[in-house]
Amino acid sequence: MSAIVNGAGKVVDFVDQRITASNWLKRNIRKVFPDHWSFLLGEIALFSFIMILLSGVFLTLWFKPSMAHIAYEGAYLPMRGVGMSEAYSTTLELSFEVRGGLLMRQVHHWGALIFLAAMSAHMLRVFFTGAFRKPREINWLIGVVLLVLGVAAGFTGYSLPDDLLSGTGLRIIEGGMLAIPIVGTYMSSFLFGGEYPGDDIIARLYPLHILLVPGLILALVTAHLMILWYQKHTHWGGPGKTNHNVAGAPFFPIYVAKAGGFQFIVMGVIVLLAATIQINPVWLWGPYDPSVVSAGTQPDWYVGFLDGALRVMPPWEFYVFGHPVTMSVLIPAILLPGIILTPLALYPWLEQKATGDTREHHLLDRPRNVPVRTGLGVAFIVFYILLWIAGGNDFFATILEIPVNWITRFIQVGVFVLPPLAFFLTKRICLGLQRRDRDKVMHGRETGIVMVSPDGEFSELHAPLSQSQAYQLTWHERQLPSDPGPATDVNGIPNPNYRAKRAQARLSRFYFGDVVQKPTREELEAAHHDGHGDSARDELPSGQQ
């Protein structure tokens, strides 16, 4: 053992003399990371991606990305003698003849679903807590691009087996391309190698799926982690936590041990799902045939909203110089992703412009303290869920035993009515929670004990909050709408930026005009003077009045 330790020490010394890694380790090995369950969402995405890479390497050894037509002679008897592509044949071979092949296929598929789900949940956590604010706008952009690349990786892999279900998905993509004016037919011909389905699509998707897209994801994940390491992690406010520090556990050994154990848990759950819950049984769908369309099937959840948008879009088409422009396909398949992704990617700057806040933020917001942002996020979730339900309108019609047209009409109206309603209700709920927090700080928490005064008056006894509890409710900054200032200066000269400032002030009022502000020290003293919140007067932390 001593010889091994001495040998390892020599190797480490050899490397350190040439790249001086010890200095870097001394500075960073004790770097502090905050400890909160919501920060694990990003780790789930990372560990799922590792499982995708490992299982993908295994599948690559047997899969043949060829559309060459052959007669199947493998182990799956119901398909014996059926004509199919080599891609579908090797998928069946992986499923029935390669030891562990079916397990690896399911690990790969479940890993992809969990990767995108964890990444989506992580992005929502970042959005609702304001973790995208300066100086983390670049990491937010990287996250949006990673989400798009994850969907691209999932769809290209989903299409490789060349079964009836995946072929139908490709047919939808081809229809979206054909709806693009002028260049649509050329793009379809280039991608498919001629008239659909062509002979080249599987061979072209294969390098995208196993090389280009994973390489880009790996590069962006690396950049994301490097920026995170350099900028330090955001953390929740509380006693001893400020914008200038990070409270948590050191990277080594505590964080490394926790992350290592959590990695095995995530991987174990993925393998357990793959071993016990069947997903995408391609042998039931059969090989792809352009003349046949599968019924009662839906795509993977992450593209279900696009399928739903196609299903509920009314038939709208017009002609320009004798050429049809099919808006019922162009809008949901091509324009809708851009309509969603553009404001999503630019949101950090849009909020910065609306609020006028250009400061650095390292403390996270409680969603209730920014009602407009929280309302916008919930409105988007409702919009997405409605389109996702539309993607399975036939399924829900069967389960609920109602006409499919009822569901379609409900979604068509709901996508315009329910998101604004969700925004309004969410904003009101947040304001109500803010009022409750304010009352707690000023008057204490309700105890449920009802007292009767000598003159017969009933009142509930309130217990004062501890200093730590009061700090949790008051550490955030007061959020006030901006003031555009006077239209002219003292000499009557017009302010050339007044219109822009007035527009910004209106947006600021939209964000902060209804916010329930935390109590000031004067308000706490007045509440104490009136006989409420006996110890609330000193609960407001210094510097937070």
C-alpha positions as CSV (number, residue, x, y, z in Angstrom):
1,M,0.0,0.0,0.0
2,S,2.8,2.4,0.9
3,A,4.4,1.8,-2.5
4,I,1.1,2.7,-4.2
5,V,0.8,5.8,-2.2
6,N,4.4,6.8,-3.0
7,G,3.9,6.1,-6.7
8,A,0.7,8.2,-6.7
9,G,2.6,11.0,-4.9
10,K,5.3,11.0,-7.5
11,V,2.8,11.2,-10.3
12,V,1.0,14.1,-8.6
13,D,4.3,15.9,-8.0
14,F,5.3,15.3,-11.6
15,V,2.1,16.9,-12.9
16,D,2.1,19.7,-10.4
17,Q,5.7,20.8,-11.3
18,R,4.5,21.3,-14.9
19,I,1.1,22.8,-14.6
20,T,1.1,24.0,-10.9
21,A,-2.3,22.4,-10.3
22,S,-1.9,22.5,-6.6
23,N,-2.4,26.3,-6.5
24,W,-5.7,26.0,-8.3
25,L,-6.9,23.2,-6.0
26,K,-6.0,25.2,-2.9
27,R,-8.1,28.0,-4.1
28,N,-11.1,26.0,-5.3
29,I,-11.3,22.7,-3.4
30,R,-13.0,24.5,-0.5
31,K,-15.4,26.5,-2.7
32,V,-18.7,26.7,-1.0
33,F,-21.9,25.4,-2.6
34,P,-25.4,26.1,-1.1
35,D,-27.5,23.2,0.1
36,H,-31.2,23.2,-1.0
37,W,-33.3,20.6,-2.7
38,S,-34.2,22.8,-5.7
39,F,-30.5,22.9,-6.8
40,L,-30.6,19.1,-7.4
41,L,-32.8,19.5,-10.5
42,G,-29.7,20.6,-12.6
43,E,-27.8,17.6,-11.2
44,I,-30.5,15.2,-12.2
45,A,-30.2,16.6,-15.8
46,L,-26.4,16.2,-15.7
47,F,-26.4,12.6,-14.4
48,S,-29.2,11.6,-16.8
49,F,-27.1,13.0,-19.7
50,I,-24.2,10.8,-18.5
51,M,-26.5,7.8,-18.7
52,I,-27.6,8.7,-22.2
53,L,-23.9,8.9,-23.3
54,L,-23.0,5.6,-21.8
55,S,-26.0,3.7,-23.1
56,G,-25.7,5.4,-26.5
57,V,-22.1,4.1,-26.9
58,F,-23.4,0.6,-26.3
59,L,-26.3,1.0,-28.9
60,T,-23.9,2.5,-31.5
61,L,-22.0,-0.8,-31.7
62,W,-24.9,-2.7,-33.1
63,F,-27.2,-0.2,-34.9
64,K,-26.9,0.2,-38.7
65,P,-28.2,3.6,-39.9
66,S,-29.2,2.3,-43.3
67,M,-32.5,2.4,-45.2
68,A,-31.5,-0.5,-47.4
69,H,-34.4,-2.9,-47.9
70,I,-34.0,-6.4,-46.6
71,A,-36.2,-9.3,-45.5
72,Y,-36.1,-9.9,-41.8
73,E,-34.8,-13.3,-40.7
74,G,-34.1,-12.6,-37.0
75,A,-35.4,-14.0,-33.7
76,Y,-38.7,-12.2,-33.5
77,L,-41.0,-14.7,-35.2
78,P,-44.0,-12.4,-36.0
79,M,-41.7,-10.3,-38.3
80,R,-40.0,-13.2,-40.1
81,G,-40.0,-12.6,-43.9
82,V,-41.3,-9.0,-43.6
83,G,-39.5,-6.4,-45.7
84,M,-37.9,-3.6,-43.7
85,S,-34.9,-1.3,-43.5
86,E,-31.6,-2.4,-42.0
87,A,-32.1,0.3,-39.3
88,Y,-35.4,-1.3,-38.2
89,S,-33.9,-4.8,-38.4
90,T,-30.9,-3.9,-36.2
91,T,-33.3,-2.3,-33.7
92,L,-35.1,-5.6,-33.5
93,E,-31.8,-7.4,-33.2
94,L,-30.8,-5.1,-30.3
95,S,-34.1,-5.8,-28.6
96,F,-34.3,-9.6,-28.9
97,E,-30.8,-11.0,-29.7
98,V,-28.1,-8.8,-28.2
99,R,-27.7,-9.5,-24.5
100,G,-28.7,-6.5,-22.5
101,G,-29.7,-4.7,-25.7
102,L,-33.4,-4.1,-24.8
103,L,-32.3,-2.9,-21.3
104,M,-29.9,-0.4,-22.9
105,R,-32.5,0.8,-25.4
106,Q,-34.9,1.5,-22.5
107,V,-32.1,3.1,-20.4
108,H,-31.3,5.4,-23.3
109,H,-35.0,6.3,-23.9
110,W,-35.8,6.8,-20.2
111,G,-32.6,8.8,-19.7
112,A,-33.6,11.1,-22.5
113,L,-37.1,11.7,-21.1
114,I,-35.7,12.4,-17.6
115,F,-32.9,14.6,-19.0
116,L,-35.4,16.9,-20.7
117,A,-37.9,16.8,-17.8
118,A,-35.1,17.7,-15.3
119,M,-33.8,20.4,-17.6
120,S,-37.3,21.9,-18.0
121,A,-37.9,21.9,-14.2
122,H,-34.4,23.4,-13.6
123,M,-35.2,26.2,-16.1
124,L,-38.5,26.9,-14.3
125,R,-36.8,27.0,-11.0
126,V,-34.3,29.5,-12.4
127,F,-37.1,31.6,-13.9
128,F,-39.4,31.7,-10.9
129,T,-36.5,32.6,-8.4
130,G,-34.9,35.2,-10.7
131,A,-31.6,33.3,-10.9
132,F,-31.3,34.5,-14.5
133,R,-30.6,38.1,-13.5
134,K,-27.3,39.8,-13.9
135,P,-24.6,38.5,-14.1
136,R,-26.2,35.1,-15.2
137,E,-27.8,36.1,-18.4
138,I,-25.3,34.1,-20.5
139,N,-26.0,31.0,-18.5
140,W,-29.7,31.5,-19.1
141,L,-29.1,31.7,-22.8
142,I,-27.0,28.5,-22.6
143,G,-29.9,26.8,-20.8
144,V,-32.4,27.8,-23.5
145,V,-30.0,26.5,-26.2
146,L,-29.4,23.3,-24.2
147,L,-33.2,22.7,-24.0
148,V,-33.5,23.1,-27.8
149,L,-30.6,20.8,-28.4
150,G,-32.1,18.3,-26.0
151,V,-35.3,18.2,-28.0
152,A,-33.3,17.9,-31.2
153,A,-31.3,15.0,-29.8
154,G,-34.4,13.3,-28.5
155,F,-36.3,13.7,-31.8
156,T,-33.4,12.5,-34.0
157,G,-32.9,9.5,-31.8
158,Y,-36.6,8.8,-31.8
159,S,-36.6,8.7,-35.6
160,L,-33.7,6.4,-36.1
161,P,-35.4,3.0,-35.7
162,D,-37.5,3.6,-38.8
163,D,-40.6,2.1,-37.3
164,L,-44.1,3.2,-38.2
165,L,-44.4,5.6,-35.2
166,S,-41.2,7.4,-35.8
167,G,-41.8,7.5,-39.5
168,T,-45.1,9.2,-38.9
169,G,-43.3,11.9,-36.9
170,L,-40.9,12.4,-39.7
171,R,-43.8,12.8,-42.1
172,I,-45.1,15.6,-39.9
173,I,-41.7,17.3,-40.0
174,E,-41.7,17.0,-43.8
175,G,-45.2,18.6,-43.9
176,G,-43.9,21.5,-41.8
177,M,-41.0,22.0,-44.2
178,L,-43.3,22.0,-47.2
179,A,-45.4,24.7,-45.6
180,I,-42.4,27.1,-45.7
181,P,-42.9,29.4,-48.7
182,I,-40.5,29.3,-51.6
183,V,-37.7,27.2,-50.0
184,G,-39.8,24.4,-48.3
185,T,-39.7,21.9,-51.1
186,Y,-36.0,22.4,-51.6
187,M,-35.3,21.8,-47.9
188,S,-37.4,18.7,-47.9
189,S,-35.7,17.3,-50.9
190,F,-32.3,18.0,-49.5
191,L,-33.0,16.5,-46.1
192,F,-34.7,13.3,-47.4
193,G,-32.5,12.8,-50.4
194,G,-35.3,13.2,-52.9
195,E,-39.1,12.7,-52.7
196,Y,-40.2,11.6,-49.2
197,P,-39.3,9.3,-47.6
198,G,-36.2,9.0,-49.7
199,D,-33.2,6.8,-48.9
200,D,-30.9,9.1,-46.9
201,I,-32.8,10.5,-43.9
202,I,-31.7,7.8,-41.4
203,A,-28.0,8.1,-42.5
204,R,-28.2,11.9,-42.2
205,L,-29.9,11.9,-38.8
206,Y,-27.4,9.4,-37.4
207,P,-24.3,11.6,-37.2
208,L,-26.4,14.5,-35.9
209,H,-27.7,12.2,-33.1
210,I,-24.5,10.5,-32.1
211,L,-21.9,13.2,-32.8
212,L,-22.9,16.8,-33.5
213,V,-25.8,17.4,-31.1
214,P,-24.2,15.5,-28.1
215,G,-20.9,17.3,-28.8
216,L,-22.7,20.7,-28.7
217,I,-24.6,19.7,-25.5
218,L,-21.3,18.5,-23.9
219,A,-19.6,21.7,-24.8
220,L,-22.4,23.9,-23.5
221,V,-22.7,21.9,-20.3
222,T,-19.0,22.4,-19.7
223,A,-19.3,26.2,-20.4
224,H,-22.3,26.3,-18.1
225,L,-20.5,24.7,-15.2
226,M,-17.4,26.9,-15.8
227,I,-19.4,30.1,-15.7
228,L,-21.3,28.8,-12.6
229,W,-18.0,28.0,-10.9
230,Y,-16.6,31.4,-11.7
231,Q,-19.6,33.5,-10.8
232,K,-20.5,31.4,-7.6
233,H,-23.8,29.8,-7.0
234,T,-27.0,31.7,-6.1
235,H,-28.6,31.0,-2.7
236,W,-31.7,31.7,-0.7
237,G,-31.7,34.6,1.6
238,G,-31.7,34.3,5.4
239,P,-29.6,35.1,8.5
240,G,-26.0,35.6,7.5
241,K,-26.7,35.3,3.7
242,T,-26.1,38.3,1.5
243,N,-25.3,39.2,-2.1
244,H,-21.6,39.2,-1.1
245,N,-21.2,35.6,0.3
246,V,-22.4,32.1,-0.2
247,A,-23.6,30.0,2.7
248,G,-23.3,26.2,2.3
249,A,-20.9,23.2,2.4
250,P,-17.4,23.1,0.9
251,F,-17.0,21.4,-2.5
252,F,-14.7,18.8,-1.0
253,P,-15.4,16.5,0.7
254,I,-19.0,17.3,1.6
255,Y,-20.4,18.3,-1.8
256,V,-18.5,15.7,-3.7
257,A,-19.7,13.0,-1.4
258,K,-23.4,14.2,-1.7
259,A,-23.2,14.6,-5.4
260,G,-21.6,11.2,-5.9
261,G,-24.2,9.5,-3.9
262,F,-27.0,11.3,-5.6
263,Q,-25.5,10.4,-9.0
264,F,-25.9,6.7,-8.2
265,I,-29.5,7.3,-7.0
266,V,-30.4,9.0,-10.3
267,M,-28.7,6.3,-12.4
268,G,-30.3,3.6,-10.3
269,V,-33.8,5.1,-10.8
270,I,-33.3,5.2,-14.6
271,V,-32.2,1.6,-14.7
272,L,-35.1,0.6,-12.5
273,L,-37.5,2.3,-14.8
274,A,-35.9,0.8,-17.8
275,A,-36.0,-2.7,-16.3
276,T,-39.7,-2.6,-15.1
277,I,-41.6,-0.2,-17.4
278,Q,-41.7,-0.8,-21.1
279,I,-41.3,2.2,-23.4
280,N,-41.5,2.4,-27.2
281,P,-41.9,-1.3,-28.2
282,V,-41.1,-0.8,-31.8
283,W,-41.8,-4.4,-32.7
284,L,-45.5,-3.7,-32.1
285,W,-45.6,-0.8,-34.6
286,G,-43.9,-2.6,-37.5
287,P,-41.5,-1.1,-40.1
288,Y,-42.4,2.3,-41.6
289,D,-44.7,2.4,-44.6
290,P,-45.6,5.8,-46.0
291,S,-49.1,4.5,-47.0
292,V,-49.9,3.6,-43.4
293,V,-50.5,5.9,-40.4
294,S,-50.5,4.6,-36.8
295,A,-53.6,5.4,-34.7
296,G,-53.9,6.1,-31.0
297,T,-50.2,7.0,-30.6
298,Q,-48.6,10.2,-29.4
299,P,-45.0,11.5,-29.6
300,D,-42.7,11.8,-26.6
301,W,-43.9,14.4,-24.2
302,Y,-41.4,17.1,-25.1
303,V,-42.7,17.5,-28.6
304,G,-46.4,16.8,-27.8
305,F,-47.2,20.6,-27.6
306,L,-46.2,21.0,-31.3
307,D,-48.3,18.1,-32.3
308,G,-51.2,19.6,-30.3
309,A,-50.8,23.0,-32.0
310,L,-51.1,21.2,-35.4
311,R,-54.3,19.4,-34.2
312,V,-56.1,22.5,-33.0
313,M,-55.0,25.0,-35.6
314,P,-58.0,25.9,-37.8
315,P,-57.8,25.2,-41.5
316,W,-56.3,28.5,-42.8
317,E,-54.8,28.7,-46.3
318,F,-54.6,31.4,-48.9
319,Y,-52.8,31.8,-52.3
320,V,-50.0,34.2,-53.3
321,F,-49.4,34.5,-57.1
322,G,-51.1,31.1,-57.5
323,H,-49.0,29.4,-54.8
324,P,-50.7,28.1,-51.6
325,V,-49.5,29.4,-48.2
326,T,-50.8,26.9,-45.6
327,M,-50.9,28.9,-42.4
328,S,-52.6,26.0,-40.5
329,V,-49.2,24.2,-40.8
330,L,-46.8,27.1,-41.0
331,I,-47.9,28.8,-37.8
332,P,-47.9,25.8,-35.4
333,A,-45.0,23.8,-36.9
334,I,-42.6,26.6,-37.8
335,L,-43.5,30.0,-36.3
336,L,-44.8,28.8,-32.9
337,P,-41.3,27.5,-31.7
338,G,-39.8,30.9,-32.6
339,I,-42.7,32.7,-30.9
340,I,-42.0,30.8,-27.7
341,L,-38.2,30.7,-27.7
342,T,-37.5,34.3,-28.7
343,P,-39.1,36.0,-25.6
344,L,-37.9,33.1,-23.4
345,A,-34.2,33.6,-24.5
346,L,-34.5,37.4,-24.2
347,Y,-36.5,37.5,-20.9
348,P,-33.5,38.5,-18.6
349,W,-33.0,41.7,-20.7
350,L,-36.8,42.3,-21.1
351,E,-37.3,42.3,-17.3
352,Q,-34.2,44.4,-16.8
353,K,-35.6,46.9,-19.3
354,A,-39.0,46.9,-17.6
355,T,-37.8,47.2,-14.1
356,G,-34.7,49.4,-14.7
357,D,-32.7,47.0,-12.4
358,T,-29.2,46.5,-13.7
359,R,-27.5,45.5,-10.4
360,E,-26.0,42.1,-9.8
361,H,-28.1,39.6,-7.8
362,H,-26.9,36.5,-6.0
363,L,-29.9,36.1,-3.7
364,L,-32.9,34.3,-5.1
365,D,-36.4,35.7,-5.1
366,R,-39.3,34.0,-3.4
367,P,-41.8,33.7,-6.3
368,R,-44.5,35.4,-4.2
369,N,-42.4,38.6,-4.0
370,V,-42.4,39.1,-7.8
371,P,-46.1,38.5,-8.6
372,V,-45.9,39.6,-12.3
373,R,-43.0,37.3,-13.1
374,T,-44.6,34.4,-11.3
375,G,-47.9,35.1,-13.1
376,L,-46.2,35.1,-16.5
377,G,-44.5,31.8,-15.8
378,V,-47.7,30.1,-14.7
379,A,-49.5,31.5,-17.8
380,F,-46.8,30.0,-20.0
381,I,-47.2,26.6,-18.2
382,V,-50.9,26.7,-18.7
383,F,-50.4,27.5,-22.4
384,Y,-48.0,24.6,-22.8
385,I,-50.2,22.1,-20.9
386,L,-53.2,23.0,-23.1
387,L,-51.2,22.3,-26.3
388,W,-49.8,19.2,-24.7
389,I,-53.4,17.9,-24.0
390,A,-54.3,18.8,-27.6
391,G,-51.5,16.5,-28.7
392,G,-53.4,13.6,-27.2
393,N,-56.9,14.8,-27.9
394,D,-58.0,11.4,-29.3
395,F,-56.6,9.7,-26.2
396,F,-58.4,11.9,-23.8
397,A,-61.6,11.7,-25.8
398,T,-61.4,7.9,-25.5
399,I,-60.7,7.9,-21.8
400,L,-63.3,10.6,-21.0
401,E,-65.8,9.2,-23.5
402,I,-66.6,12.5,-25.1
403,P,-66.3,13.7,-28.7
404,V,-62.8,14.6,-29.8
405,N,-64.2,17.8,-31.3
406,W,-65.3,19.0,-27.9
407,I,-61.7,18.8,-26.6
408,T,-60.4,20.5,-29.7
409,R,-62.9,23.4,-29.4
410,F,-62.1,23.8,-25.7
411,I,-58.4,24.0,-26.4
412,Q,-58.9,26.5,-29.3
413,V,-60.7,28.8,-26.9
414,G,-58.6,27.9,-23.8
415,V,-55.2,28.9,-25.3
416,F,-56.5,32.5,-25.5
417,V,-58.6,32.6,-22.3
418,L,-56.9,30.4,-19.7
419,P,-53.3,31.8,-19.8
420,P,-54.4,35.4,-19.0
421,L,-56.8,34.0,-16.3
422,A,-53.9,32.0,-14.8
423,F,-51.8,35.1,-14.8
424,F,-54.5,37.1,-13.0
425,L,-55.2,34.4,-10.4
426,T,-51.5,33.7,-9.8
427,K,-50.8,37.4,-9.3
428,R,-53.6,37.7,-6.8
429,I,-52.5,34.7,-4.9
430,C,-48.9,36.1,-4.7
431,L,-50.3,39.4,-3.4
432,G,-52.4,37.6,-0.8
433,L,-49.3,35.7,0.4
434,Q,-47.4,39.0,0.6
435,R,-50.1,40.5,2.8
436,R,-50.1,37.4,5.0
437,D,-46.3,37.7,5.4
438,R,-46.6,41.4,6.2
439,D,-49.3,40.7,8.8
440,K,-47.1,38.0,10.4
441,V,-44.2,40.4,10.8
442,M,-46.3,43.2,12.2
443,H,-48.7,41.3,14.4
444,G,-47.1,37.8,14.9
445,R,-48.5,34.4,13.9
446,E,-52.0,33.2,14.7
447,T,-52.1,30.8,17.6
448,G,-55.8,29.7,17.4
449,I,-56.3,30.8,21.0
450,V,-59.3,33.1,21.3
451,M,-59.3,35.5,24.3
452,V,-62.3,37.2,25.8
453,S,-61.9,40.7,27.2
454,P,-63.7,41.8,30.4
455,D,-66.2,43.8,28.2
456,G,-67.0,40.7,26.1
457,E,-64.8,41.4,23.1
458,F,-63.3,38.3,21.4
459,S,-59.8,38.4,19.9
460,E,-57.2,35.9,18.8
461,L,-53.9,35.7,20.5
462,H,-50.9,36.3,18.2
463,A,-47.5,34.8,19.1
464,P,-44.5,37.0,18.1
465,L,-42.1,35.7,15.4
466,S,-38.6,34.9,16.3
467,Q,-35.9,37.0,14.8
468,S,-34.9,34.3,12.4
469,Q,-38.5,33.9,11.2
470,A,-39.0,37.6,10.8
471,Y,-35.8,37.8,8.8
472,Q,-37.0,35.1,6.4
473,L,-40.0,37.3,5.6
474,T,-38.2,40.6,5.3
475,W,-34.7,40.1,3.9
476,H,-35.8,41.0,0.4
477,E,-35.5,44.5,-0.9
478,R,-38.4,46.9,-1.3
479,Q,-39.6,47.0,-4.9
480,L,-40.8,50.4,-6.0
481,P,-41.9,51.5,-9.5
482,S,-39.4,53.9,-11.1
483,D,-40.1,57.6,-11.6
484,P,-39.6,59.1,-15.1
485,G,-38.7,62.5,-13.5
486,P,-39.8,65.8,-14.9
487,A,-40.4,66.4,-18.6
488,T,-38.3,69.5,-18.5
489,D,-35.4,70.7,-16.4
490,V,-35.3,73.8,-14.2
491,N,-34.7,76.0,-17.2
492,G,-37.7,74.6,-19.1
493,I,-35.6,72.6,-21.6
494,P,-37.3,69.3,-22.6
495,N,-35.7,66.1,-21.5
496,P,-34.9,64.2,-24.7
497,N,-35.1,60.8,-22.9
498,Y,-38.4,61.6,-21.2
499,R,-40.6,59.5,-23.5
500,A,-38.4,56.4,-23.1
501,K,-38.2,56.9,-19.3
502,R,-42.0,57.3,-19.1
503,A,-42.5,54.1,-21.1
504,Q,-40.1,52.3,-18.8
505,A,-41.9,53.7,-15.7
506,R,-45.2,52.3,-17.0
507,L,-43.6,48.9,-17.4
508,S,-42.1,49.2,-13.9
509,R,-45.6,50.0,-12.5
510,F,-46.9,46.9,-14.3
511,Y,-44.2,44.9,-12.4
512,F,-44.2,46.6,-9.0
513,G,-47.3,48.8,-8.8
514,D,-49.4,46.3,-6.8
515,V,-46.6,44.7,-4.8
516,V,-47.3,44.6,-1.0
517,Q,-44.2,46.2,0.5
518,K,-42.7,44.8,3.7
519,P,-43.3,47.0,6.8
520,T,-40.8,49.7,7.6
521,R,-39.4,50.2,11.1
522,E,-41.9,53.0,11.7
523,E,-44.8,50.8,10.8
524,L,-43.5,48.1,13.2
525,E,-43.1,50.6,16.0
526,A,-46.7,51.9,15.4
527,A,-48.0,48.3,15.5
528,H,-46.1,47.7,18.7
529,H,-47.5,50.9,20.2
530,D,-51.0,49.8,19.4
531,G,-50.4,46.6,21.3
532,H,-49.7,44.2,18.5
533,G,-46.6,42.2,17.8
534,D,-44.9,42.7,21.1
535,S,-41.5,41.6,19.9
536,A,-42.0,42.5,16.2
537,R,-40.5,45.9,16.6
538,D,-36.9,44.5,16.6
539,E,-37.5,41.7,14.1
540,L,-36.8,43.7,10.9
541,P,-33.1,43.2,10.1
542,S,-30.8,46.3,10.0
543,G,-30.3,47.7,6.5
544,Q,-33.7,46.3,5.3
545,Q,-36.0,49.1,6.4
